[in-house]
Amino acid sequence: MNRLHILTIALGIGATVGGPALDFSPATQILMENGSPYYVPAAATVVSGTPIRWENPTPTHHTVTHNGCVNDESTCLFNSGTVPPGGQFTIQGLPPGRYAYHCGIHPIMRGQLIVTEDSSTPLTCKTAPIAGLQRCRPLL
């Protein structure tokens, strides 16, 4: 048996039994911007349990702070702390509901997550001017 064949078998076995299972479910992406609407999309609709990732391509620090974090820490569902330029912040998902959030550094920056129970909630979408992202709103 040649070395390449042995290596292939070893890698195959390691891939099937080694390490914890990884979650490859796609994250919903939200970009932070320095101009309106500041978070793109400003209102993002996701299915409950879907990871949500905010990315900061700007040269400025920002935060992603659930509005419940402002007055009552017991209702604070997510707070990124400072997200540096080029950084990102990801949460693993939320139960169904509407979640308003803002940037703690720039209070004019506001966004909303609309979390649905399943993907059957009808949406209307239009392409945003940033690299094929779509702004989607539920048809309620």
VENWO-V555321 format. One record per pair of residues at least 12 apart in sequence whose ideal C-beta (glycine too) atoms are under 6 Angstrom apart, sorted by sequence separation. I is the first residue (numbers start at 1). J is the second residue. If there is no record, write none. Layout:
((I;J) (I;J))
//
This chain:
((66;78) (100;112) (78;91) (123;136) (124;137) (30;44) (65;79) (99;113) (123;138) (124;139) (28;44) (64;80) (98;114) (63;80) (121;138) (122;139) (28;46) (97;115) (96;115) (96;116) (61;82) (62;83) (94;115) (96;117) (28;50) (61;84) (27;51) (28;52) (29;53) (30;54) (31;55) (32;56) (34;58) (114;138) (64;89) (27;53) (59;85) (56;83) (32;62) (56;87) (55;88) (67;100) (53;88) (54;89) (66;101) (65;101) (53;90) (64;101) (65;102) (51;90) (52;91) (65;104) (63;103) (51;92) (62;103) (63;104) (51;93) (63;105) (50;93) (49;93) (48;95) (48;96) (48;115) (42;111) (43;112) (44;113) (45;114) (46;115) (47;116) (48;117) (38;109) (39;111) (47;119) (45;123) (40;128) (40;130) (45;136) (40;133) (45;138) (41;135))
//
